[in-house]
């Protein structure tokens, strides 16, 4: 039954009802009237032949002229549909029959008529008609109806299959995207395309009711990057929140006061928007999402196993991109510091100005605060838990900067990234150049 789901759609019932109505109309308005006309024509022909034969044989029968009677019977039997004709006399035991026909009819119909001479009853004649043409026409009509219905059914099945496949292809991409982004919706998008569309409209209607503020913000926002960032942030945090391991990358500007004195407000806004766009693009490249406050990217919300290494690569790409941009202009540019931490955190959803946004709290954020306080200007500082990830430890060289005692008495080592091992640094530099060219 699973393979025939494409038949379960409203158009199937409509087509079946249409075919049934068409068969009923053909049978009622064409087949039955045509069959009645054929039977009436046979009735009229048989009655006419019997009546004519009775009139013709009356005089010869009165004279007992057997030869004339035989000639009349044979002449009648030569008619196209006549099988035999016969005469039975009442005055004397006399029965005459025409020559036997070579045809073998499927069915026959007999017609009789009395023979009178003046007022005297002399006997009766009988004419037997062949019903094969009527039966043949009836059989052909039924065969034509069967062929018509088979062709109609085949055409309907092909049309239904093509239509369902076209609908499936047109909705598959959207359904897969929705099922991937919202796994709890997956079970809703099964069955015929019409059912999927109804469920889609219902689900989206509910989502629009709950997130009307998001839609209004997206509709009025002229910044495409801001809209993309908002859409990314909305779905990553569950409504009830969850505990998971994440990596955090904080990007801090260390010369903001100098920039505000160097640039006019509109110029500074343009320069800053370019770096904001760069940070967002790098986050998209490595699966990081900007948090509501500041330039902080969170990695690991998309179930990637290399979230810590991705965060470190993102920091290195940002560092290289900032250096390349500074080398290509003589004007003052922002100087950034990059701080990373990794660890357990509680990811929840908060509301800011009516918009749901992901929030991260836990050990990862506490350790990030300690690394940020170390002021990693133009450098990449790491909290020691980042180095506990095997893929990170095998990919970089790092130096210990300081050892910090936390408020609970535990100790946190802060390391500085020296370099990536192998050819990874060249790849990251190439990515940085590509991102700058695309801005």
Secondary structure per residue as TSV (DSSP state, phi and psi in degrees):
chain	resnum	aa	ss	phi	psi
A	1	X	-	360.0	-29.0
A	2	X	G	-60.7	-34.2
A	3	X	G	-78.8	-9.5
A	4	X	G	-113.9	25.0
A	5	X	G	-63.9	-27.7
A	6	X	G	-65.4	-17.1
A	7	X	G	-79.7	-20.3
A	8	X	-	-86.0	78.3
A	9	X	S	-147.0	156.5
A	10	X	H	-57.0	-33.3
A	11	X	H	-63.9	-28.6
A	12	X	H	-64.4	-47.4
A	13	X	H	-63.2	-39.3
A	14	X	H	-63.6	-42.9
A	15	X	H	-66.6	-42.0
A	16	X	H	-64.4	-42.3
A	17	X	H	-64.8	-40.0
A	18	X	H	-63.4	-43.1
A	19	X	H	-65.5	-40.5
A	20	X	H	-63.6	-44.6
A	21	X	H	-63.9	-40.6
A	22	X	H	-63.9	-41.5
A	23	X	H	-63.6	-41.1
A	24	X	H	-64.5	-40.8
A	25	X	H	-66.7	-41.8
A	26	X	H	-63.7	-44.1
A	27	X	I	-65.9	-39.1
A	28	X	I	-77.3	-41.1
A	29	X	I	-99.8	-10.5
A	30	X	I	-126.1	-54.3
A	31	X	I	-66.4	-51.4
A	32	X	H	-63.8	-44.0
A	33	X	H	-62.8	-40.0
A	34	X	H	-65.6	-41.0
A	35	X	H	-65.5	-38.8
A	36	X	H	-65.4	-38.4
A	37	X	H	-66.4	-40.9
A	38	X	H	-63.0	-45.1
A	39	X	H	-63.8	-39.4
A	40	X	H	-66.2	-37.8
A	41	X	H	-64.7	-42.8
A	42	X	H	-63.1	-40.2
A	43	X	H	-62.9	-43.9
A	44	X	H	-67.0	-41.2
A	45	X	H	-64.0	-48.2
A	46	X	H	-62.6	-43.7
A	47	X	H	-64.1	-39.9
A	48	X	H	-66.1	-43.3
A	49	X	H	-64.8	-43.3
A	50	X	H	-65.2	-41.6
A	51	X	H	-65.3	-42.3
A	52	X	H	-64.9	-42.8
A	53	X	H	-64.1	-40.9
A	54	X	H	-62.9	-39.4
A	55	X	H	-67.1	-39.6
A	56	X	H	-71.3	-35.5
A	57	X	H	-88.7	-2.2
A	58	X	H	-61.7	-50.7
A	59	X	H	-65.6	-48.7
A	60	X	H	-60.2	-35.4
A	61	X	H	-67.7	-36.4
A	62	X	H	-63.6	-36.1
A	63	X	H	-86.7	-4.2
A	64	X	T	62.3	37.4
A	65	X	-	-91.3	91.6
A	66	X	H	-66.3	-34.1
A	67	X	H	-63.8	-46.3
A	68	X	H	-64.1	-38.8
A	69	X	H	-63.7	-43.3
A	70	X	H	-62.6	-41.4
A	71	X	H	-62.1	-40.7
A	72	X	H	-66.3	-39.8
A	73	X	H	-65.2	-42.3
A	74	X	H	-66.6	-38.5
A	75	X	H	-64.0	-38.7
A	76	X	H	-66.5	-38.8
A	77	X	H	-69.8	-13.0
A	78	X	T	-80.8	-6.6
A	79	X	S	-62.4	149.3
A	80	X	T	-54.1	-40.9
A	81	X	T	-101.7	0.4
A	82	X	E	-84.1	129.1
A	83	X	E	-90.3	-53.9
A	84	X	E	-144.9	158.3
A	85	X	E	-136.1	145.7
A	86	X	E	-146.3	162.2
A	87	X	E	-133.5	134.9
A	88	X	E	-126.9	120.1
A	89	X	E	-86.4	145.3
A	90	X	S	-95.0	-25.8
A	91	X	S	-76.5	-32.1
A	92	X	S	-144.8	155.1
A	93	X	S	-69.5	82.6
A	94	X	-	-128.3	121.5
A	95	X	E	-132.9	122.0
A	96	X	E	-120.1	141.8
A	97	X	E	-132.6	147.2
A	98	X	-	-71.4	170.4
A	99	X	-	-60.4	141.8
A	100	X	-	-66.0	143.5
A	101	X	-	-87.3	150.2
A	102	X	S	-82.3	-6.7
A	103	X	-	-82.5	150.5
A	104	X	-	-117.5	93.5
A	105	X	-	-72.8	152.0
A	106	X	S	-73.5	-33.3
A	107	X	-	-158.1	153.6
A	108	X	E	-131.2	163.2
A	109	X	E	-135.4	130.2
A	110	X	E	-101.3	140.4
A	111	X	E	-129.0	129.9
A	112	X	E	-119.7	155.3
A	113	X	E	-153.6	135.1
A	114	X	E	-71.6	150.7
A	115	X	E	-107.9	117.0
A	116	X	E	-115.9	142.6
A	117	X	E	-120.5	109.1
A	118	X	T	57.2	-115.6
A	119	X	T	-105.6	5.5
A	120	X	E	-94.7	131.3
A	121	X	E	-83.6	116.1
A	122	X	E	-98.3	-22.1
A	123	X	E	161.3	-158.2
A	124	X	E	-149.6	149.3
A	125	X	E	-106.8	156.4
A	126	X	E	-134.9	132.6
A	127	X	E	-120.8	127.8
A	128	X	E	-107.7	119.2
A	129	X	E	-101.7	146.7
A	130	X	E	-80.5	125.8
A	131	X	-	-97.4	8.4
A	132	X	H	-60.7	-43.0
A	133	X	H	-59.7	-40.1
A	134	X	H	-65.3	-43.3
A	135	X	H	-65.2	-39.1
A	136	X	H	-63.0	-43.6
A	137	X	H	-64.2	-40.1
A	138	X	H	-62.4	-41.9
A	139	X	H	-65.8	-41.9
A	140	X	H	-65.1	-38.7
A	141	X	H	-63.4	-42.3
A	142	X	H	-68.4	-39.4
A	143	X	H	-63.7	-41.0
A	144	X	H	-62.6	-38.1
A	145	X	H	-64.9	-40.8
A	146	X	H	-64.0	-45.6
A	147	X	H	-62.7	-43.3
A	148	X	H	-59.6	-45.5
A	149	X	H	-66.8	-38.6
A	150	X	H	-63.9	-44.4
A	151	X	H	-64.8	-40.6
A	152	X	H	-64.4	-42.5
A	153	X	H	-64.6	-43.3
A	154	X	H	-62.3	-45.4
A	155	X	H	-63.6	-41.2
A	156	X	H	-64.0	-41.3
A	157	X	H	-64.7	-43.4
A	158	X	H	-61.8	-44.4
A	159	X	H	-63.8	-43.7
A	160	X	H	-63.6	-42.7
A	161	X	H	-64.6	-45.2
A	162	X	H	-62.6	-42.8
A	163	X	H	-64.8	-42.2
A	164	X	H	-67.2	-40.2
A	165	X	H	-65.1	-39.8
A	166	X	H	-63.5	-41.4
A	167	X	H	-66.8	-41.1
A	168	X	H	-61.8	-43.9
A	169	X	H	-64.4	-36.2
A	170	X	H	-73.3	-23.9
A	171	X	H	-107.3	-12.9
A	172	X	H	-60.1	-46.9
A	173	X	H	-61.3	-45.2
A	174	X	H	-64.7	-42.4
A	175	X	H	-63.5	-43.0
A	176	X	H	-63.8	-41.5
A	177	X	H	-63.9	-44.6
A	178	X	H	-65.9	-41.7
A	179	X	H	-64.7	-33.7
A	180	X	H	-73.7	-42.9
A	181	X	H	-77.0	-35.2
A	182	X	-	-125.7	82.5
A	183	X	G	-57.4	-30.4
A	184	X	G	-69.9	-9.8
A	185	X	G	-89.9	-7.8
A	186	X	G	-57.2	-44.3
A	187	X	G	-66.0	-20.9
A	188	X	G	-74.5	-25.3
A	189	X	S	-101.5	61.0
A	190	X	-	-129.5	163.0
A	191	X	S	91.5	-163.9
A	192	X	S	-62.6	156.7
A	193	X	H	-59.0	-35.8
A	194	X	H	-62.3	-39.2
A	195	X	H	-65.7	-40.8
A	196	X	H	-62.6	-41.4
A	197	X	H	-65.8	-40.7
A	198	X	H	-62.1	-43.9
A	199	X	H	-65.8	-37.4
A	200	X	H	-63.3	-46.0
A	201	X	H	-62.1	-40.8
A	202	X	H	-64.7	-46.9
A	203	X	H	-63.8	-46.4
A	204	X	H	-65.6	-35.0
A	205	X	H	-62.4	-43.0
A	206	X	H	-63.8	-41.8
A	207	X	H	-64.5	-38.2
A	208	X	H	-65.9	-37.0
A	209	X	H	-64.8	-39.2
A	210	X	H	-78.6	-30.6
A	211	X	T	-120.6	42.4
A	212	X	H	-62.1	-33.2
A	213	X	H	-65.8	-35.3
A	214	X	H	-63.3	-45.1
A	215	X	H	-63.9	-40.0
A	216	X	H	-65.0	-37.7
A	217	X	H	-66.2	-44.1
A	218	X	H	-65.3	-35.9
A	219	X	H	-70.4	-31.2
A	220	X	H	-97.1	-9.7
A	221	X	-	-80.1	132.6
A	222	X	-	-98.0	-1.1
A	223	X	-	-102.0	108.6
A	224	X	H	-63.4	-37.9
A	225	X	H	-64.1	-38.8
A	226	X	H	-65.7	-38.8
A	227	X	H	-64.6	-43.8
A	228	X	H	-63.0	-40.8
A	229	X	H	-63.0	-41.8
A	230	X	H	-63.5	-44.1
A	231	X	H	-63.4	-37.0
A	232	X	H	-64.5	-41.3
A	233	X	H	-72.2	-27.5
A	234	X	H	-66.7	-44.5
A	235	X	H	-90.8	-12.1
A	236	X	H	-76.4	-29.6
A	237	X	S	-98.0	128.2
A	238	X	-	-71.1	158.7
A	239	X	S	-60.6	-40.7
A	240	X	S	-91.4	-7.5
A	241	X	-	81.5	163.3
A	242	X	E	-159.2	154.4
A	243	X	E	-91.9	135.1
A	244	X	E	-159.8	166.3
A	245	X	E	-89.9	129.7
A	246	X	E	-134.1	166.8
A	247	X	E	-122.1	138.6
A	248	X	E	-117.6	137.6
A	249	X	E	-125.3	117.4
A	250	X	E	-106.4	130.2
A	251	X	E	-114.0	115.2
A	252	X	E	-117.4	138.5
A	253	X	E	-91.2	128.3
A	254	X	S	-103.0	-0.9
A	255	X	-	-131.8	40.0
A	256	X	H	-63.2	-42.6
A	257	X	H	-61.9	-40.5
A	258	X	H	-65.6	-39.3
A	259	X	H	-64.9	-40.9
A	260	X	H	-66.7	-27.7
A	261	X	H	-82.0	-27.3
A	262	X	H	-81.5	-40.4
A	263	X	S	-105.2	152.1
A	264	X	-	-71.6	166.3
A	265	X	H	-61.1	-45.2
A	266	X	H	-66.6	-37.9
A	267	X	H	-68.1	-41.4
A	268	X	H	-65.1	-37.5
A	269	X	H	-63.1	-39.3
A	270	X	H	-66.5	-45.2
A	271	X	H	-62.6	-45.1
A	272	X	H	-66.9	-36.8
A	273	X	H	-62.5	-35.8
A	274	X	H	-63.3	-42.0
A	275	X	H	-71.0	-36.4
A	276	X	H	-62.0	-40.8
A	277	X	H	-65.8	-38.3
A	278	X	H	-62.9	-44.3
A	279	X	H	-64.6	-39.7
A	280	X	H	-65.2	-42.3
A	281	X	H	-62.8	-42.4
A	282	X	H	-64.7	-39.4
A	283	X	H	-60.2	-43.1
A	284	X	H	-62.5	-36.5
A	285	X	H	-66.5	-36.2
A	286	X	H	-112.6	13.8
A	287	X	T	77.6	25.7
A	288	X	E	-102.1	152.3
A	289	X	E	-127.5	135.0
A	290	X	E	-70.1	135.0
A	291	X	-	-86.3	164.6
A	292	X	S	-60.4	-36.6
A	293	X	S	-102.1	124.8
A	294	X	S	68.8	-172.4
A	295	X	S	-97.1	78.5
A	296	X	E	-125.1	124.5
A	297	X	E	-102.8	136.1
A	298	X	E	-109.8	135.1
A	299	X	E	-120.9	145.7
A	300	X	-	110.3	-4.1
A	301	X	T	-75.7	-17.0
A	302	X	T	-100.4	22.1
A	303	X	-	64.7	26.1
A	304	X	-	-79.0	137.4
A	305	X	T	-76.9	-20.1
A	306	X	T	-107.3	37.1
A	307	X	H	-63.5	-35.3
A	308	X	H	-67.7	-44.7
A	309	X	H	-65.3	-36.4
A	310	X	H	-62.8	-41.4
A	311	X	H	-62.9	-41.6
A	312	X	H	-66.6	-40.9
A	313	X	H	-65.1	-39.0
A	314	X	H	-62.6	-41.9
A	315	X	H	-62.3	-41.0
A	316	X	H	-68.2	-39.4
A	317	X	H	-63.8	-42.2
A	318	X	H	-63.3	-41.5
A	319	X	H	-63.3	-45.8
A	320	X	H	-66.1	-40.2
A	321	X	H	-64.5	-41.9
A	322	X	H	-63.6	-40.3
A	323	X	H	-65.1	-41.7
A	324	X	H	-64.1	-41.4
A	325	X	H	-66.3	-39.9
A	326	X	H	-65.3	-34.3
A	327	X	H	-73.3	-16.4
A	328	X	T	-99.1	0.4
A	329	X	-	-140.6	150.0
A	330	X	S	-93.4	-8.1
A	331	X	S	-79.9	157.9
A	332	X	-	-66.5	135.2
A	333	X	-	-124.8	157.2
A	334	X	-	-62.6	145.1
A	335	X	-	-110.0	122.4
A	336	X	E	-108.9	153.8
A	337	X	E	-120.5	145.7
A	338	X	E	-122.5	121.3
A	339	X	E	-121.3	135.0
A	340	X	E	-127.7	146.0
A	341	X	E	-146.0	161.7
A	342	X	E	-147.3	143.8
A	343	X	E	163.8	-174.4
A	344	X	E	-71.8	148.2
A	345	X	E	-157.7	158.7
A	346	X	E	-103.1	117.3
A	347	X	E	-101.2	120.4
A	348	X	E	-132.2	-179.7
A	349	X	E	-116.6	126.5
A	350	X	E	-114.3	171.0
A	351	X	E	-121.6	127.9
A	352	X	E	-131.9	117.8
A	353	X	T	55.3	37.7
A	354	X	T	80.7	5.3
A	355	X	E	-111.7	132.2
A	356	X	E	-77.3	128.7
A	357	X	E	-134.6	147.3
A	358	X	E	-75.8	142.3
A	359	X	E	-127.4	146.0
A	360	X	E	-124.6	130.8
A	361	X	E	-143.2	144.6
A	362	X	S	144.7	-163.6
A	363	X	H	-60.0	-36.9
A	364	X	H	-60.4	-40.2
A	365	X	H	-73.0	-36.8
A	366	X	H	-64.2	-42.9
A	367	X	H	-68.3	-33.9
A	368	X	H	-64.8	-36.7
A	369	X	H	-62.7	-38.7
A	370	X	H	-67.5	-40.9
A	371	X	H	-68.4	-39.3
A	372	X	H	-64.7	-36.4
A	373	X	H	-65.1	-19.0
A	374	X	T	-76.3	-2.8
A	375	X	-	55.4	68.4
A	376	X	-	-79.7	67.6
A	377	X	B	-68.4	123.5
A	378	X	T	59.2	17.9
A	379	X	S	-131.5	168.3
A	380	X	E	-116.0	111.3
A	381	X	E	-102.1	142.9
A	382	X	E	-123.3	138.9
A	383	X	E	-75.8	144.8
A	384	X	H	-55.6	-33.1
A	385	X	H	-60.4	-21.9
A	386	X	H	-65.1	-37.1
A	387	X	H	-72.9	-12.8
A	388	X	T	-74.6	-12.6
A	389	X	S	-78.7	125.5
A	390	X	H	-59.4	-40.9
A	391	X	H	-66.0	-32.2
A	392	X	H	-72.4	-46.7
A	393	X	H	-60.1	-33.2
A	394	X	T	-86.1	-7.1
A	395	X	T	-108.6	-10.0
A	396	X	E	-134.9	163.9
A	397	X	E	-114.4	132.6
A	398	X	E	-139.5	156.7
A	399	X	E	-122.2	142.4
A	400	X	E	-75.9	129.7
A	401	X	E	-98.0	-53.8
A	402	X	E	-157.8	168.5
A	403	X	E	-121.9	120.5
A	404	X	E	-108.8	136.8
A	405	X	E	-95.6	124.2
A	406	X	-	-84.8	170.4
A	407	X	T	-66.0	-23.4
A	408	X	T	-90.5	7.5
A	409	X	S	91.9	-11.9
A	410	X	-	-77.0	165.3
A	411	X	E	-115.3	146.4
A	412	X	E	-131.1	120.8
A	413	X	E	-86.5	138.5
A	414	X	E	-115.1	125.1
A	415	X	E	-116.5	156.4
A	416	X	E	-114.4	134.2
A	417	X	E	-70.8	124.3
A	418	X	E	-91.7	-51.0
A	419	X	E	-169.6	161.8
A	420	X	E	-88.6	146.1
A	421	X	S	-84.1	157.3
A	422	X	T	72.2	-147.7
A	423	X	T	-99.0	8.8
A	424	X	H	-64.1	-34.7
A	425	X	H	-62.8	-36.7
A	426	X	H	-65.6	-40.1
A	427	X	H	-63.7	-42.7
A	428	X	H	-66.0	-36.5
A	429	X	H	-65.2	-38.6
A	430	X	H	-64.1	-40.2
A	431	X	H	-63.6	-39.8
A	432	X	H	-63.2	-43.2
A	433	X	H	-62.7	-42.7
A	434	X	H	-63.0	-41.9
A	435	X	H	-65.0	-40.4
A	436	X	H	-65.0	-37.7
A	437	X	H	-68.1	-28.1
A	438	X	H	-83.7	-12.7
A	439	X	-	-78.6	360.0
